[in-house]
Amino acid sequence: MRKGFFVPAVAVRVAVGAAVVAVAAMAALNGPGMVRYMRMKSM
């Protein structure tokens, strides 16, 4: 694996992980309101 490709791949993975954690934290804080919003959006 080339270093030039490996570094961005790691950065992307870290960014995605951080985004998932942020979304999970928001969902935990908002709770039912978030669920209702997601249901409305999916319909």
MMTF fields as JSON, N, C-alpha, C and O atoms, coordinates in Angstrom:
{
  "mmtfVersion": "1.0.0",
  "mmtfProducer": "UNKNOWN",
  "numBonds": 171,
  "numAtoms": 172,
  "numGroups": 43,
  "numChains": 1,
  "numModels": 1,
  "chainsPerModel": [1],
  "groupsPerChain": [43],
  "chainIdList": ["A"],
  "bondAtomList": [4, 2, 8, 6, 12, 10, 16, 14, 20, 18, 24, 22, 28, 26, 32, 30, 36, 34, 40, 38, 44, 42, 48, 46, 52, 50, 56, 54, 60, 58, 64, 62, 68, 66, 72, 70, 76, 74, 80, 78, 84, 82, 88, 86, 92, 90, 96, 94, 100, 98, 104, 102, 108, 106, 112, 110, 116, 114, 120, 118, 124, 122, 128, 126, 132, 130, 136, 134, 140, 138, 144, 142, 148, 146, 152, 150, 156, 154, 160, 158, 164, 162, 168, 166],
  "bondOrderList": [1, 1, 1, 1, 1, 1, 1, 1, 1, 1, 1, 1, 1, 1, 1, 1, 1, 1, 1, 1, 1, 1, 1, 1, 1, 1, 1, 1, 1, 1, 1, 1, 1, 1, 1, 1, 1, 1, 1, 1, 1, 1],
  "groupList": [{"groupName": "MET", "atomNameList": ["N", "CA", "C", "O"], "elementList": ["N", "C", "C", "O"], "formalChargeList": [0, 0, 0, 0], "bondAtomList": [1, 0, 2, 1, 3, 2], "bondOrderList": [1, 1, 2], "singleLetterCode": "M", "chemCompType": "L-PEPTIDE LINKING"}, {"groupName": "ARG", "atomNameList": ["N", "CA", "C", "O"], "elementList": ["N", "C", "C", "O"], "formalChargeList": [0, 0, 0, 0], "bondAtomList": [1, 0, 2, 1, 3, 2], "bondOrderList": [1, 1, 2], "singleLetterCode": "R", "chemCompType": "L-PEPTIDE LINKING"}, {"groupName": "LYS", "atomNameList": ["N", "CA", "C", "O"], "elementList": ["N", "C", "C", "O"], "formalChargeList": [0, 0, 0, 0], "bondAtomList": [1, 0, 2, 1, 3, 2], "bondOrderList": [1, 1, 2], "singleLetterCode": "K", "chemCompType": "L-PEPTIDE LINKING"}, {"groupName": "GLY", "atomNameList": ["N", "CA", "C", "O"], "elementList": ["N", "C", "C", "O"], "formalChargeList": [0, 0, 0, 0], "bondAtomList": [1, 0, 2, 1, 3, 2], "bondOrderList": [1, 1, 2], "singleLetterCode": "G", "chemCompType": "PEPTIDE LINKING"}, {"groupName": "PHE", "atomNameList": ["N", "CA", "C", "O"], "elementList": ["N", "C", "C", "O"], "formalChargeList": [0, 0, 0, 0], "bondAtomList": [1, 0, 2, 1, 3, 2], "bondOrderList": [1, 1, 2], "singleLetterCode": "F", "chemCompType": "L-PEPTIDE LINKING"}, {"groupName": "VAL", "atomNameList": ["N", "CA", "C", "O"], "elementList": ["N", "C", "C", "O"], "formalChargeList": [0, 0, 0, 0], "bondAtomList": [1, 0, 2, 1, 3, 2], "bondOrderList": [1, 1, 2], "singleLetterCode": "V", "chemCompType": "L-PEPTIDE LINKING"}, {"groupName": "PRO", "atomNameList": ["N", "CA", "C", "O"], "elementList": ["N", "C", "C", "O"], "formalChargeList": [0, 0, 0, 0], "bondAtomList": [1, 0, 2, 1, 3, 2], "bondOrderList": [1, 1, 2], "singleLetterCode": "P", "chemCompType": "L-PEPTIDE LINKING"}, {"groupName": "ALA", "atomNameList": ["N", "CA", "C", "O"], "elementList": ["N", "C", "C", "O"], "formalChargeList": [0, 0, 0, 0], "bondAtomList": [1, 0, 2, 1, 3, 2], "bondOrderList": [1, 1, 2], "singleLetterCode": "A", "chemCompType": "L-PEPTIDE LINKING"}, {"groupName": "LEU", "atomNameList": ["N", "CA", "C", "O"], "elementList": ["N", "C", "C", "O"], "formalChargeList": [0, 0, 0, 0], "bondAtomList": [1, 0, 2, 1, 3, 2], "bondOrderList": [1, 1, 2], "singleLetterCode": "L", "chemCompType": "L-PEPTIDE LINKING"}, {"groupName": "ASN", "atomNameList": ["N", "CA", "C", "O"], "elementList": ["N", "C", "C", "O"], "formalChargeList": [0, 0, 0, 0], "bondAtomList": [1, 0, 2, 1, 3, 2], "bondOrderList": [1, 1, 2], "singleLetterCode": "N", "chemCompType": "L-PEPTIDE LINKING"}, {"groupName": "TYR", "atomNameList": ["N", "CA", "C", "O"], "elementList": ["N", "C", "C", "O"], "formalChargeList": [0, 0, 0, 0], "bondAtomList": [1, 0, 2, 1, 3, 2], "bondOrderList": [1, 1, 2], "singleLetterCode": "Y", "chemCompType": "L-PEPTIDE LINKING"}, {"groupName": "SER", "atomNameList": ["N", "CA", "C", "O"], "elementList": ["N", "C", "C", "O"], "formalChargeList": [0, 0, 0, 0], "bondAtomList": [1, 0, 2, 1, 3, 2], "bondOrderList": [1, 1, 2], "singleLetterCode": "S", "chemCompType": "L-PEPTIDE LINKING"}],
  "groupTypeList": [0, 1, 2, 3, 4, 4, 5, 6, 7, 5, 7, 5, 1, 5, 7, 5, 3, 7, 7, 5, 5, 7, 5, 7, 7, 0, 7, 7, 8, 9, 3, 6, 3, 0, 5, 1, 10, 0, 1, 0, 2, 11, 0],
  "groupIdList": [1, 2, 3, 4, 5, 6, 7, 8, 9, 10, 11, 12, 13, 14, 15, 16, 17, 18, 19, 20, 21, 22, 23, 24, 25, 26, 27, 28, 29, 30, 31, 32, 33, 34, 35, 36, 37, 38, 39, 40, 41, 42, 43],
  "secStructList": [7, 7, 2, 2, 2, 2, 2, 2, 2, 2, 2, 2, 2, 2, 2, 2, 2, 2, 2, 2, 2, 2, 2, 2, 2, 2, 2, 2, 2, 2, 6, 2, 2, 2, 2, 2, 2, 2, 2, 2, 2, 2, 7],
  "xCoordList": [0.843, 0.0, 0.884, 1.848, 0.536, 1.316, 0.931, -0.232, 1.926, 1.644, 0.687, -0.18, 0.845, 0.004, -1.472, -2.331, -1.767, -3.166, -3.608, -4.758, -2.676, -3.008, -3.426, -4.379, -2.721, -3.007, -4.431, -5.166, -4.844, -6.218, -7.271, -8.315, -6.999, -7.955, -8.176, -9.31, -7.09, -7.192, -7.961, -8.804, -7.671, -8.339, -9.844, -10.649, -10.214, -11.632, -12.304, -13.415, -11.594, -12.169, -12.393, -13.425, -11.421, -11.54, -12.7, -13.469, -12.819, -13.889, -15.255, -16.176, -15.379, -16.647, -16.972, -18.118, -15.96, -16.161, -16.647, -17.552, -16.033, -16.42, -17.864, -18.627, -18.227, -19.584, -20.605, -21.656, -20.279, -21.192, -21.378, -22.492, -20.271, -20.339, -21.185, -21.985, -21.003, -21.751, -23.251, -24.076, -23.585, -24.999, -25.59, -26.721, -24.823, -25.303, -25.53, -26.515, -24.617, -24.744, -25.981, -26.73, -26.186, -27.354, -28.64, -29.591, -28.662, -29.847, -30.119, -31.271, -29.057, -29.219, -29.766, -30.59, -29.293, -29.737, -31.179, -31.999, -31.483, -32.818, -33.85, -34.976, -33.461, -34.352, -35.562, -35.406, -36.78, -38.006, -38.163, -38.651, -37.759, -37.889, -37.12, -37.6, -35.919, -35.089, -35.759, -35.761, -36.324, -36.991, -38.167, -38.371, -38.931, -40.092, -39.643, -40.266, -38.55, -38.029, -37.58, -37.85, -36.891, -36.404, -37.58, -37.531, -38.637, -39.82, -40.476, -40.867, -40.592, -41.197, -40.374, -40.92, -39.046, -38.16, -38.224, -38.167, -38.342, -38.346, -39.654, -39.683, -40.735, -42.033, -42.089, -43.11],
  "yCoordList": [-1.198, 0.0, 1.257, 1.356, 2.192, 3.438, 4.366, 4.431, 5.087, 6.022, 7.118, 7.542, 7.577, 8.656, 8.298, 9.171, 6.993, 6.558, 6.197, 6.419, 5.636, 5.136, 6.265, 6.113, 7.394, 8.498, 9.039, 9.151, 9.378, 9.877, 8.852, 9.219, 7.564, 6.516, 6.523, 6.413, 6.651, 6.691, 7.939, 7.873, 9.075, 10.332, 10.216, 10.667, 9.611, 9.44, 8.546, 8.819, 7.452, 6.515, 7.212, 7.016, 8.028, 8.752, 9.746, 9.879, 10.443, 11.43, 10.749, 11.247, 9.606, 8.867, 8.407, 8.497, 7.913, 7.465, 8.603, 8.43, 9.777, 10.936, 11.345, 11.703, 11.287, 11.655, 10.701, 11.123, 9.402, 8.4, 8.639, 8.558, 8.935, 9.192, 10.436, 10.454, 11.481, 12.72, 12.477, 12.963, 11.72, 11.421, 10.602, 10.844, 9.629, 8.787, 9.634, 9.441, 10.573, 11.43, 12.324, 12.504, 12.882, 13.734, 12.938, 13.42, 11.717, 10.866, 10.549, 10.54, 10.289, 9.958, 11.167, 11.022, 12.365, 13.575, 13.919, 14.226, 13.865, 14.248, 13.175, 13.478, 11.914, 10.806, 10.732, 10.666, 10.742, 10.543, 11.554, 11.203, 12.798, 13.824, 13.444, 13.648, 12.887, 12.483, 11.338, 11.311, 10.401, 9.253, 9.73, 9.266, 10.66, 11.19, 11.898, 11.753, 12.671, 13.397, 12.421, 12.633, 11.345, 10.362, 9.656, 9.377, 9.368, 8.696, 9.594, 9.127, 10.888, 11.831, 11.917, 11.979, 11.921, 12.061, 10.819, 10.929, 9.649, 8.403, 8.234, 7.535, 8.864, 8.698, 9.463, 9.435],
  "zCoordList": [0.0, 0.0, 0.0, 0.759, -0.853, -0.927, 0.215, 0.615, 0.734, 1.846, 1.396, 2.159, 0.156, -0.359, -0.349, -0.225, -0.484, -0.47, 0.942, 1.323, 1.713, 3.052, 3.991, 4.755, 3.939, 4.866, 4.681, 5.662, 3.443, 3.255, 3.672, 4.212, 3.423, 3.793, 5.3, 5.768, 6.057, 7.525, 7.956, 8.85, 7.321, 7.673, 7.429, 8.244, 6.302, 5.971, 7.003, 7.457, 7.37, 8.348, 9.688, 10.33, 10.108, 11.379, 11.312, 12.264, 10.174, 10.018, 10.079, 10.726, 9.4, 9.403, 10.82, 11.262, 11.53, 12.909, 13.788, 14.604, 13.614, 14.416, 14.1, 14.997, 12.814, 12.408, 13.022, 13.504, 12.996, 13.563, 15.057, 15.575, 15.746, 17.189, 17.463, 18.398, 16.637, 16.832, 16.634, 17.407, 15.594, 15.324, 16.466, 16.89, 16.965, 18.065, 19.315, 20.028, 19.582, 20.759, 20.63, 21.591, 19.431, 19.197, 19.392, 20.008, 18.863, 18.982, 20.449, 20.883, 21.211, 22.626, 23.392, 24.294, 23.018, 23.713, 23.333, 24.199, 22.024, 21.555, 21.854, 22.251, 21.662, 21.98, 21.066, 19.847, 21.633, 20.847, 19.717, 18.643, 19.94, 18.908, 17.659, 16.543, 17.841, 16.707, 15.953, 14.722, 16.699, 16.066, 15.218, 14.096, 15.774, 15.05, 13.777, 12.725, 13.877, 12.716, 11.636, 10.454, 12.042, 11.074, 10.401, 9.203, 11.163, 10.599, 9.546, 8.476, 9.862, 8.922, 7.652, 6.551, 7.812, 6.663, 5.776, 4.551, 6.378, 5.609, 4.837, 3.825, 5.3, 4.645, 3.327, 2.64]
}
